[in-house]
Amino acid sequence: MSAFDRIVEFVAIQCKSMTGASCFSEIPTRLDFPEFLVHASSLITIRKHQMEPAFDDAASQVVALFRLLRPQLFIVIVFILTWERGSKPTTTNIPHELPRLLLTIDARGLQEIKRLPGDLQLRRWRADDRVFVLTDQWKLAGVTAQFKFGLLRLTLPMTMYYGLDTWDTPTPPYLRQCQLHPSSIRPSTHFKTIDLRQITGITFFYSSNIIFAIHAHTEKAPCAQEALQRLHPSRRALATWVYIPIPQNDSVLALATPLALDKTLGTFNGCWLFRMRLAGDVLVGLTYSTRAARMVLSRSPPTTIVYSAVELEPTFVYGAYSMEMENEYLISAFKTPAITEPPFRNAFFSSASLENVDRVKIFSDESTGICRELHKADAHVLLPSVLVPSW
């Protein structure tokens, strides 16, 4: 009789002789199955009421459940070919033929593992209910996968000092192909992406001149209310948001951000500069910038915006990715105003060209009369909408 069968027999004997909950305390530890106490409480109730047939049936079901359990399985992750939650893993002896691993993680933990080729084509697909880790297999050297009850847990070696970045898409761009700011990225960053070819606009949510949330307007998610609700209530009450429409007949040609020449000024990480094909230069979140240089995030028309996202924390990394080759010529200077004397502390501004503008609508707060939105319209473009909370 195997050790496992002896444990099963032990459980069966205990189930026949137990009259109190204290007798069950040893079983969960020996079986590494804490959920047994849930079944044990039912058995105790049946036993107390002297319902022997029902007790025997319940005990048999519990023992049958234990017989389905098997010792845990350990596999070095680089030899896993595929695995899905609730199933057994399949392995490979030639992992070099598919050198990349894709891990899918949802609210319950690891959901799926599969191997992929080295060169992947970007797909226009992302998710909000799960995250993905796409990494070269050498980065997971020494990582062991532990399987039990249809679930998987990873055991990391003590020498693994770097983390794994997570994404909202299973086919993210290579970070080395993205122009990011700042260039130094903390380990285990969660990145989100915005496919500029699929959106109708972008809304930035500001608090204290820092971006805390970004919403991409699409057919499936036309409203930014959900992104606003994810902010902390104290920040939500004082949030300012800026909406940039991107009509179908317009597109983003280049992205940039101001950088401080004087290190004592810090970085203007709340400012974005958009060069639109029709609307011209659009600026969002400008602060005092008389001594600021421009850092170009894309010298070719960007296809994807990349930014970090941590719950209740600001966006500390952002950048762009382009599927096209970089232009060899230098991009002309962005046309942005210089704010030398802001009207109040932490003031920031947005601007857009008024060339070829037919009309401008001004929306004011009914109670205070403060301007809440500017909307310009002509045959081609729209002015970014700047919304501020009521005080």
MIDOLUM-655968 format. One record per residue (C-alpha): residue in three letters; y, x, z. Coordinates in Angstrom, 2 decimals. Each point is the difference from the previous one (the first is absolute). Layout:
REM MIDOLUM-655968
+--------+---------+---------+---------+
| residu |       y |       x |       z |
+--------+---------+---------+---------+
|    ALA |       Y |       X |       Z |
...
+--------+---------+---------+---------+
END
This chain:
REM MIDOLUM-655968
+--------+---------+---------+---------+
| residu |       y |       x |       z |
+--------+---------+---------+---------+
|    MET |    0.00 |    0.00 |    0.00 |
|    SER |    3.37 |    1.39 |   -1.00 |
|    ALA |    2.90 |    0.39 |    2.41 |
|    PHE |    1.80 |   -2.81 |   -1.80 |
|    ASP |   -2.99 |   -2.33 |    0.38 |
|    ARG |   -0.20 |    0.85 |    3.69 |
|    ILE |    3.65 |   -1.05 |    0.38 |
|    VAL |   -0.78 |   -3.28 |   -1.76 |
|    GLU |   -2.95 |   -0.55 |    2.32 |
|    PHE |    2.23 |    0.83 |    2.97 |
|    VAL |    2.46 |   -2.66 |   -1.13 |
|    ALA |   -2.79 |   -2.55 |   -0.40 |
|    ILE |   -1.35 |    0.69 |    3.49 |
|    GLN |    3.46 |   -0.14 |    1.53 |
|    CYS |    0.72 |   -3.30 |   -1.74 |
|    LYS |   -3.14 |   -1.53 |    1.57 |
|    SER |    0.74 |    1.13 |    3.54 |
|    MET |    3.77 |   -0.09 |    0.35 |
|    THR |    1.69 |   -2.49 |    2.31 |
|    GLY |    3.50 |    1.50 |    0.25 |
|    ALA |    2.64 |    1.72 |   -2.11 |
|    SER |   -0.37 |    3.31 |    1.88 |
|    CYS |   -3.43 |    0.54 |   -1.54 |
|    PHE |    1.57 |    0.10 |   -3.45 |
|    SER |    2.42 |    2.84 |    0.73 |
|    GLU |   -2.36 |    2.76 |   -1.17 |
|    ILE |   -0.91 |   -1.55 |   -3.37 |
|    PRO |    3.35 |    0.36 |   -1.84 |
|    THR |    0.19 |    3.67 |    0.96 |
|    ARG |   -3.55 |    0.81 |   -1.08 |
|    LEU |    0.34 |   -1.92 |   -3.26 |
|    ASP |    3.61 |    1.05 |   -0.70 |
|    PHE |    0.56 |   -3.69 |   -0.68 |
|    PRO |    2.62 |   -1.48 |    2.37 |
|    GLU |   -0.14 |   -3.37 |   -1.76 |
|    PHE |   -3.36 |   -0.55 |    1.72 |
|    LEU |    1.81 |   -1.28 |    3.09 |
|    VAL |    1.18 |   -3.00 |   -2.01 |
|    HIS |   -3.62 |   -0.92 |   -0.74 |
|    ALA |   -1.01 |    0.84 |    3.55 |
|    SER |    2.41 |   -2.54 |    1.49 |
|    SER |   -1.60 |   -2.72 |   -2.12 |
|    LEU |   -3.47 |    1.02 |    1.18 |
|    ILE |    1.10 |   -0.09 |    3.64 |
|    THR |    1.38 |   -3.51 |   -0.42 |
|    ILE |   -3.26 |   -1.21 |   -1.56 |
|    ARG |   -2.06 |    1.73 |    2.71 |
|    LYS |    1.99 |   -1.59 |    2.83 |
|    HIS |   -0.66 |   -3.46 |   -1.39 |
|    GLN |   -3.75 |    0.75 |   -0.12 |
|    MET |   -0.24 |   -0.81 |   -3.71 |
|    GLU |   -2.98 |    2.25 |   -0.72 |
|    PRO |   -0.57 |   -0.95 |   -3.69 |
|    ALA |    3.66 |    0.43 |   -0.80 |
|    PHE |    0.07 |    3.27 |    1.93 |
|    ASP |   -2.99 |    1.37 |   -1.91 |
|    ASP |    1.58 |   -0.94 |   -3.33 |
|    ALA |    3.33 |    1.59 |    0.92 |
|    ALA |   -1.69 |    3.15 |    1.29 |
|    SER |   -2.04 |    0.27 |   -3.19 |
|    GLN |    3.16 |   -0.25 |   -2.09 |
|    VAL |    1.67 |    2.76 |    2.01 |
|    VAL |   -3.04 |    2.27 |   -0.31 |
|    ALA |   -0.17 |   -0.71 |   -3.74 |
|    LEU |    3.65 |    1.01 |   -0.25 |
|    PHE |   -0.73 |    3.30 |    1.73 |
|    ARG |   -2.90 |    0.70 |   -2.36 |
|    LEU |    2.47 |   -0.11 |   -2.87 |
|    LEU |    1.95 |    2.83 |    1.57 |
|    ARG |   -0.77 |    3.50 |   -1.12 |
|    PRO |    1.17 |    3.39 |    1.24 |
|    GLN |    3.38 |    1.04 |   -1.39 |
|    LEU |    0.11 |    1.87 |   -3.28 |
|    PHE |    2.14 |    3.12 |   -0.51 |
|    ILE |    0.95 |    1.26 |   -3.48 |
|    VAL |    2.51 |    2.65 |   -1.00 |
|    ILE |    2.60 |   -2.03 |   -1.85 |
|    VAL |    0.15 |    2.24 |   -3.07 |
|    PHE |   -3.57 |   -1.08 |   -0.85 |
|    ILE |    0.78 |   -3.74 |    0.06 |
|    LEU |    0.09 |   -1.59 |   -3.43 |
|    THR |    0.82 |   -3.60 |    0.96 |
|    TRP |    0.07 |   -2.17 |    3.10 |
|    GLU |    1.25 |   -3.49 |    0.84 |
|    ARG |    0.28 |   -1.57 |    3.42 |
|    GLY |   -3.24 |   -1.76 |    0.92 |
|    SER |   -2.16 |    2.05 |   -2.38 |
|    LYS |   -1.80 |    3.32 |    0.01 |
|    PRO |    1.64 |    3.09 |   -1.54 |
|    THR |   -1.19 |    1.60 |   -3.21 |
|    THR |    0.15 |    3.78 |   -0.26 |
|    THR |    0.28 |    2.62 |   -2.71 |
|    ASN |   -1.16 |    3.61 |   -0.33 |
|    ILE |    2.64 |    0.85 |   -2.62 |
|    PRO |    3.32 |   -0.95 |    1.62 |
|    HIS |    1.94 |    2.39 |   -2.24 |
|    GLU |   -0.42 |   -2.36 |   -2.96 |
|    LEU |    2.21 |   -2.57 |    1.77 |
|    PRO |    2.28 |    2.24 |    2.07 |
|    ARG |    2.28 |   -2.64 |    1.55 |
|    LEU |   -0.68 |   -2.50 |    2.76 |
|    LEU |    1.68 |   -3.40 |    0.39 |
|    LEU |   -0.04 |   -1.56 |    3.47 |
|    THR |    1.06 |   -3.63 |    0.40 |
|    ILE |    1.17 |   -1.07 |    3.47 |
|    ASP |    0.83 |   -3.51 |    1.18 |
|    ALA |    0.69 |   -1.63 |    3.37 |
|    ARG |   -3.65 |    0.44 |    1.02 |
|    GLY |   -0.16 |    3.69 |   -0.84 |
|    LEU |   -1.70 |    1.79 |   -2.86 |
|    GLN |   -0.98 |   -2.51 |   -2.67 |
|    GLU |   -1.25 |    2.10 |   -2.90 |
|    ILE |   -0.59 |    3.56 |   -1.22 |
|    LYS |   -0.56 |    1.02 |   -3.58 |
|    ARG |    0.27 |    3.13 |   -2.11 |
|    LEU |    2.34 |    0.29 |   -2.96 |
|    PRO |    0.62 |    2.52 |   -2.80 |
|    GLY |    2.71 |    2.60 |    0.31 |
|    ASP |    2.42 |   -1.55 |   -2.50 |
|    LEU |    0.98 |   -3.58 |    0.74 |
|    GLN |    2.29 |   -2.26 |   -1.98 |
|    LEU |    2.67 |   -1.76 |    2.04 |
|    ARG |   -0.62 |   -3.73 |    0.32 |
|    ARG |    2.67 |   -2.63 |    0.55 |
|    TRP |   -1.64 |   -1.36 |    3.12 |
|    ARG |    0.81 |    0.21 |    3.70 |
|    ALA |   -0.92 |   -1.83 |    3.21 |
|    ASP |    1.62 |   -0.91 |    3.30 |
|    ASP |   -3.18 |   -0.90 |    1.91 |
|    ARG |   -1.68 |    3.41 |   -0.25 |
|    VAL |    0.75 |    3.68 |   -0.50 |
|    PHE |   -1.67 |    2.67 |   -2.10 |
|    VAL |   -0.72 |    3.69 |    0.45 |
|    LEU |   -0.57 |    1.89 |   -3.25 |
|    THR |   -0.78 |    3.63 |    0.62 |
|    ASP |   -1.85 |    2.99 |   -1.39 |
|    GLN |   -3.39 |    0.45 |    1.63 |
|    TRP |    0.80 |    3.51 |    1.23 |
|    LYS |    2.59 |   -1.50 |    2.35 |
|    LEU |   -2.81 |   -1.89 |    1.74 |
|    ALA |   -2.25 |    3.03 |    0.49 |
|    GLY |   -1.74 |   -0.29 |    3.34 |
|    VAL |    0.73 |   -3.72 |    0.40 |
|    THR |   -3.08 |   -1.98 |    1.03 |
|    ALA |   -0.57 |   -3.69 |   -0.68 |
|    GLN |   -1.76 |   -1.90 |    2.79 |
|    PHE |   -1.70 |   -3.28 |   -1.03 |
|    LYS |   -1.13 |   -2.75 |    2.35 |
|    PHE |   -0.14 |   -3.81 |   -0.14 |
|    GLY |    1.26 |    0.16 |   -3.59 |
|    LEU |    3.20 |    1.73 |    1.12 |
|    LEU |    1.28 |    3.52 |   -0.53 |
|    ARG |    1.89 |    2.40 |    2.21 |
|    LEU |    1.26 |    3.44 |   -0.98 |
|    THR |   -0.36 |    3.01 |    2.27 |
|    LEU |    2.52 |    2.75 |   -0.72 |
|    PRO |   -0.56 |    3.69 |    0.74 |
|    MET |    2.21 |    1.64 |    2.61 |
|    THR |    1.41 |    2.33 |   -2.66 |
|    MET |    1.34 |   -2.85 |   -2.18 |
|    TYR |    3.70 |    0.30 |    0.80 |
|    TYR |    1.40 |   -1.84 |   -3.02 |
|    GLY |    0.02 |   -3.76 |   -0.33 |
|    LEU |   -0.79 |   -2.34 |   -2.86 |
|    ASP |    2.80 |   -1.86 |   -1.75 |
|    THR |   -0.51 |   -3.72 |   -0.57 |
|    TRP |    1.30 |   -2.08 |   -2.90 |
|    ASP |    0.39 |   -3.65 |   -0.97 |
|    THR |   -1.76 |    0.67 |   -3.32 |
|    PRO |   -3.43 |    1.49 |   -0.83 |
|    THR |    1.50 |    2.10 |   -2.82 |
|    PRO |    3.10 |    1.67 |    1.46 |
|    PRO |    1.86 |    2.78 |   -1.78 |
|    TYR |   -0.57 |    3.58 |    1.04 |
|    LEU |    2.61 |    0.92 |    2.60 |
|    ARG |    0.57 |    3.31 |   -1.74 |
|    GLN |    1.07 |   -1.97 |   -3.08 |
|    CYS |    2.55 |   -2.01 |    1.99 |
|    GLN |    3.53 |    1.12 |    0.74 |
|    LEU |    0.24 |   -0.78 |    3.71 |
|    HIS |    2.73 |    0.35 |    2.57 |
|    PRO |   -0.42 |    1.63 |    2.38 |
|    SER |   -2.59 |    2.25 |   -1.57 |
|    SER |   -1.72 |    0.70 |    3.33 |
|    ILE |   -2.22 |   -2.96 |    0.90 |
|    ARG |   -1.59 |   -0.63 |    3.37 |
|    PRO |   -3.81 |   -0.33 |    0.06 |
|    SER |   -1.62 |   -3.43 |   -0.39 |
|    THR |    2.98 |   -1.66 |   -1.65 |
|    HIS |   -0.41 |   -3.55 |   -1.26 |
|    PHE |    1.56 |   -0.36 |   -3.45 |
|    LYS |    0.96 |   -3.16 |   -1.84 |
|    THR |    0.73 |   -0.27 |   -3.70 |
|    ILE |    2.25 |   -2.11 |   -2.20 |
|    ASP |   -0.91 |   -0.28 |   -3.67 |
|    LEU |    3.38 |   -0.25 |   -1.72 |
|    ARG |   -1.64 |   -1.54 |   -3.07 |
|    GLN |   -1.12 |   -3.07 |    1.92 |
|    ILE |    2.96 |   -0.95 |    2.18 |
|    THR |    3.08 |   -2.17 |   -0.43 |
|    GLY |    1.99 |    1.67 |    2.75 |
|    ILE |   -0.01 |    2.03 |    3.22 |
|    THR |    1.40 |   -0.88 |    3.43 |
|    PHE |    0.85 |    2.74 |    2.51 |
|    PHE |    0.27 |   -0.89 |    3.70 |
|    TYR |    2.40 |    2.21 |    1.97 |
|    SER |    0.57 |    0.54 |    3.70 |
|    SER |    2.37 |    2.72 |    1.23 |
|    ASN |    0.31 |    1.30 |   -3.57 |
|    ILE |   -3.74 |    0.61 |   -0.18 |
|    ILE |   -2.51 |   -1.84 |   -2.16 |
|    PHE |   -2.61 |   -1.78 |    2.10 |
|    ALA |   -1.66 |   -2.10 |   -2.69 |
|    ILE |   -0.16 |   -0.35 |   -3.79 |
|    HIS |   -1.16 |   -3.08 |   -1.88 |
|    ALA |   -0.97 |   -0.02 |   -3.67 |
|    HIS |    0.65 |   -3.39 |   -1.61 |
|    THR |   -2.85 |   -1.08 |   -2.25 |
|    GLU |   -1.41 |   -3.26 |   -1.30 |
|    LYS |   -2.45 |   -0.10 |    2.90 |
|    ALA |    2.57 |    1.06 |    2.63 |
|    PRO |    3.41 |   -1.25 |   -1.17 |
|    CYS |    1.48 |   -0.32 |    3.52 |
|    ALA |    0.79 |    2.84 |    2.41 |
|    GLN |   -0.16 |   -2.17 |    3.12 |
|    GLU |   -3.39 |    1.37 |    1.04 |
|    ALA |    1.30 |    3.57 |   -0.06 |
|    LEU |    2.95 |   -1.06 |    2.16 |
|    GLN |   -2.29 |   -1.65 |    2.56 |
|    ARG |   -1.97 |    3.24 |    0.41 |
|    LEU |    3.07 |    1.70 |    1.48 |
|    HIS |    0.40 |    0.21 |    3.75 |
|    PRO |    1.98 |   -3.05 |    1.21 |
|    SER |    2.88 |    2.16 |    1.26 |
|    ARG |    0.31 |    1.71 |   -3.39 |
|    ARG |   -0.54 |   -3.22 |   -1.91 |
|    ALA |    3.01 |   -1.58 |    1.71 |
|    LEU |    2.30 |    2.80 |   -1.18 |
|    ALA |   -1.66 |    0.81 |   -3.31 |
|    THR |    1.89 |    0.39 |   -3.24 |
|    TRP |   -1.85 |   -0.42 |   -3.24 |
|    VAL |    0.87 |    0.92 |   -3.56 |
|    TYR |   -1.65 |   -1.61 |   -3.01 |
|    ILE |   -0.09 |    1.79 |   -3.36 |
|    PRO |   -1.06 |   -2.23 |   -2.90 |
|    ILE |   -1.91 |    1.65 |   -2.83 |
|    PRO |   -0.01 |   -2.39 |   -2.97 |
|    GLN |   -2.79 |    0.18 |   -2.55 |
|    ASN |    2.36 |    1.42 |   -2.62 |
|    ASP |    1.16 |    2.82 |    2.30 |
|    SER |   -1.84 |    2.97 |    1.51 |
|    VAL |    0.49 |    2.95 |    2.34 |
|    LEU |    0.72 |    3.27 |   -1.80 |
|    ALA |    0.37 |    2.29 |    3.02 |
|    LEU |    0.04 |    0.02 |    3.79 |
|    ALA |    1.89 |    2.30 |    2.37 |
|    THR |    1.10 |    0.31 |    3.61 |
|    PRO |    2.95 |    1.81 |    1.60 |
|    LEU |   -0.72 |    3.13 |    2.01 |
|    ALA |    2.41 |    1.56 |    2.44 |
|    LEU |    1.32 |    3.43 |   -0.92 |
|    ASP |    1.08 |    0.44 |    3.61 |
|    LYS |   -3.17 |    0.02 |    2.12 |
|    THR |    1.93 |   -1.34 |    2.98 |
|    LEU |    0.48 |   -3.28 |   -1.85 |
|    GLY |   -3.70 |   -0.65 |   -0.29 |
|    THR |   -1.63 |   -1.81 |   -2.88 |
|    PHE |    1.21 |   -3.28 |   -1.48 |
|    ASN |   -3.45 |   -1.49 |    0.02 |
|    GLY |    1.31 |   -3.54 |   -0.36 |
|    CYS |    1.55 |    0.46 |   -3.43 |
|    TRP |   -1.55 |   -0.61 |   -3.42 |
|    LEU |    1.55 |    0.64 |   -3.39 |
|    PHE |   -1.38 |   -1.95 |   -2.95 |
|    ARG |    0.88 |    0.78 |   -3.60 |
|    MET |   -0.70 |   -3.18 |   -1.95 |
|    ARG |   -0.32 |   -0.13 |   -3.78 |
|    LEU |    2.48 |   -2.89 |   -0.31 |
|    ALA |    1.66 |   -0.40 |    3.40 |
|    GLY |    0.95 |    3.66 |    0.30 |
|    ASP |    0.11 |    1.78 |    3.35 |
|    VAL |   -0.80 |   -2.18 |    3.02 |
|    LEU |    0.47 |    1.39 |    3.49 |
|    VAL |   -1.53 |   -1.43 |    3.18 |
|    GLY |    0.77 |    1.03 |    3.58 |
|    LEU |    2.72 |    2.60 |   -0.54 |
|    THR |    1.65 |    1.54 |    3.06 |
|    TYR |    2.74 |    2.65 |    0.11 |
|    SER |   -1.03 |    2.33 |   -2.81 |
|    THR |    2.82 |    2.38 |   -0.80 |
|    ARG |   -2.28 |    2.99 |    0.61 |
|    ALA |   -3.25 |   -1.36 |   -1.38 |
|    ALA |   -2.09 |    1.35 |   -2.84 |
|    ARG |   -2.36 |   -2.11 |   -2.08 |
|    MET |   -3.75 |    0.49 |    0.15 |
|    VAL |   -1.61 |   -1.45 |   -3.13 |
|    LEU |   -3.31 |   -1.68 |    0.78 |
|    SER |   -0.95 |   -0.52 |   -3.64 |
|    ARG |    1.19 |    1.73 |   -3.16 |
|    SER |   -1.99 |   -2.45 |   -2.11 |
|    PRO |   -0.05 |   -3.79 |    0.29 |
|    PRO |   -1.96 |   -0.59 |    3.23 |
|    THR |   -2.96 |   -2.36 |   -0.06 |
|    THR |   -0.70 |   -0.08 |    3.75 |
|    ILE |    2.05 |    0.24 |    3.19 |
|    VAL |   -1.88 |    1.60 |    2.89 |
|    TYR |    1.08 |   -0.37 |    3.62 |
|    SER |   -1.43 |    0.31 |    3.50 |
|    ALA |   -0.59 |   -3.10 |    2.10 |
|    VAL |   -0.68 |   -0.04 |    3.73 |
|    GLU |    0.22 |   -3.19 |    2.03 |
|    LEU |    3.33 |   -0.30 |    1.84 |
|    GLU |    1.08 |    3.46 |   -1.19 |
|    PRO |    2.43 |    0.98 |   -2.77 |
|    THR |   -0.95 |    1.25 |   -3.43 |
|    PHE |    0.09 |    3.78 |    0.41 |
|    VAL |   -1.49 |    1.06 |   -3.37 |
|    TYR |    0.80 |   -1.41 |   -3.41 |
|    GLY |   -0.18 |    1.11 |   -3.58 |
|    ALA |   -1.08 |   -0.83 |   -3.52 |
|    TYR |   -2.80 |    0.59 |   -2.45 |
|    SER |    0.28 |   -0.02 |   -3.79 |
|    MET |   -2.83 |   -0.22 |   -2.49 |
|    GLU |    2.21 |    1.63 |   -2.63 |
|    MET |    0.76 |    3.69 |   -0.42 |
|    GLU |    3.20 |    1.13 |    1.67 |
|    ASN |    3.06 |    0.25 |   -2.21 |
|    GLU |    1.07 |    3.55 |   -0.72 |
|    TYR |    3.69 |   -0.85 |    0.12 |
|    LEU |    1.98 |   -0.45 |    3.21 |
|    ILE |    0.90 |   -3.50 |    1.07 |
|    SER |    3.74 |   -0.60 |    0.02 |
|    ALA |    1.71 |   -0.53 |    3.34 |
|    PHE |   -0.29 |   -3.41 |    1.60 |
|    LYS |    3.22 |   -2.00 |    0.06 |
|    THR |    0.41 |   -0.72 |    3.68 |
|    PRO |    3.16 |   -0.41 |    2.08 |
|    ALA |    0.79 |    2.34 |    2.88 |
|    ILE |    0.43 |   -1.70 |    3.38 |
|    THR |    2.31 |    2.22 |    2.02 |
|    GLU |    1.27 |   -2.46 |    2.62 |
|    PRO |   -2.49 |   -2.75 |    0.78 |
|    PRO |    1.61 |   -3.12 |    1.53 |
|    PHE |   -2.39 |    0.02 |    2.97 |
|    ARG |   -2.80 |    2.04 |    1.49 |
|    ASN |   -3.31 |    0.05 |   -1.87 |
|    ALA |    1.54 |   -1.74 |   -2.99 |
|    PHE |   -1.90 |    0.30 |   -3.25 |
|    PHE |    0.70 |   -1.31 |   -3.46 |
|    SER |   -1.58 |   -1.04 |   -3.26 |
|    SER |    1.55 |    0.14 |   -3.45 |
|    ALA |   -0.69 |   -0.80 |   -3.64 |
|    SER |    1.94 |    0.33 |   -3.23 |
|    LEU |    2.42 |   -2.77 |   -1.03 |
|    GLU |   -0.10 |    0.89 |   -3.68 |
|    ASN |   -0.60 |   -3.01 |   -2.25 |
|    VAL |    0.12 |   -2.36 |    2.99 |
|    ASP |    0.89 |   -3.60 |   -0.81 |
|    ARG |    0.40 |   -1.34 |    3.53 |
|    VAL |   -0.60 |    0.78 |    3.66 |
|    LYS |   -1.00 |   -2.53 |    2.65 |
|    ILE |    0.85 |    0.64 |    3.64 |
|    PHE |   -2.08 |   -1.73 |    2.66 |
|    SER |    1.56 |   -0.22 |    3.47 |
|    ASP |   -1.29 |   -1.01 |    3.40 |
|    GLU |    1.12 |   -3.54 |    0.83 |
|    SER |    0.82 |    0.76 |    3.64 |
|    THR |    1.60 |    3.45 |   -0.25 |
|    GLY |    1.18 |    0.18 |   -3.60 |
|    ILE |   -1.59 |    3.45 |   -0.30 |
|    CYS |   -1.32 |    0.88 |   -3.44 |
|    ARG |   -3.79 |   -0.22 |    0.00 |
|    GLU |   -0.85 |    0.51 |   -3.65 |
|    LEU |    1.47 |    1.15 |   -3.31 |
|    HIS |   -1.59 |   -1.16 |   -3.21 |
|    LYS |    1.17 |    1.11 |   -3.42 |
|    ALA |   -1.29 |   -1.36 |   -3.27 |
|    ASP |    0.27 |    0.89 |   -3.66 |
|    ALA |   -2.33 |   -0.01 |   -2.91 |
|    HIS |   -2.23 |    2.71 |    1.40 |
|    VAL |    0.24 |    0.96 |    3.65 |
|    LEU |    0.47 |   -1.20 |    3.56 |
|    LEU |    1.81 |    1.62 |    2.90 |
|    PRO |   -2.10 |    0.86 |    3.05 |
|    SER |    0.28 |   -2.68 |    2.66 |
|    VAL |    1.12 |    1.32 |    3.38 |
|    LEU |   -0.87 |   -2.31 |    2.88 |
|    VAL |    1.03 |    0.50 |    3.61 |
|    PRO |   -0.83 |   -2.05 |    3.11 |
|    SER |    2.41 |   -2.40 |    1.62 |
|    TRP |    1.62 |    1.30 |    3.17 |
+--------+---------+---------+---------+
END
